[in-house]
Structure formats: C-alpha cells, structure tokens
Amino acid sequence: MFYLAFWRQRSTATVVEARNRQQARVRAMARQKQGYGELVSLQQARPEDAALIRRGVWVRRRRDGSSPQFGSAAERQRARQQRSRYRSWL
C-alpha cells in the first residue's frame, strides 16, 4: 500500500510504501530532508496514483487532493496555482 507524505515547505508529496499509517509515518520521517519542514499530512494514495507509482511515474498530488495529471482543465489549473504558492521553495 502506498502513502503520500506532505511536508510544510514542499509542494509535492513523498511516496512511501507501508502496511499501515504508523509504518508510513516512520518511513516518511526517515526520508525527511533539510528544508522540507514538518510532516503535516499523511494520505493513502488513490488507486489512480498507485497505478502511476507502480509504473514509476512521478505522482503530482497536492495536499488539497488536486492533481495536474487528472481531472478537468479547471482542476488542473487550480493545481498549478497552488504549486505557484510554493514557488519560493522550489
């Protein structure tokens, strides 16, 4: 099972494979790098995201659930606008 770990100062999630939420948190914290900030959210990957992860594709899912890879043009635009809020950290 895949989980997406969201960080305070990072616009994209870290993907971790784990059996449960507790294990996912421990694995995410082990992969935390300087500048990420603290862990703010841990979400189970959606089925469409898990399929991309298995294929080795970079998953672009935001903390609010939006993604530039899926959805209507308006939803993709909202995801791009959220990314631009983090531009100073990228």
C-alpha angles and dihedrals in degrees: 000000000000127000130192115222115203122203132205096241102030127082097206131055131246112236116224129177114221143147095234143003095267093053090046091054092051092048093046092051089051089056095045113125132200110278096029093100121210126329107264105172141014118196132177110246115254117243092255090050092048089054090054092047092052089052091050095247120149108253115219106195122151126216091252089058097255121131133188088214098061138035138034126326090261092053092049090049091052089052091052091050091052091050090054089058087066094044094114090061097046 
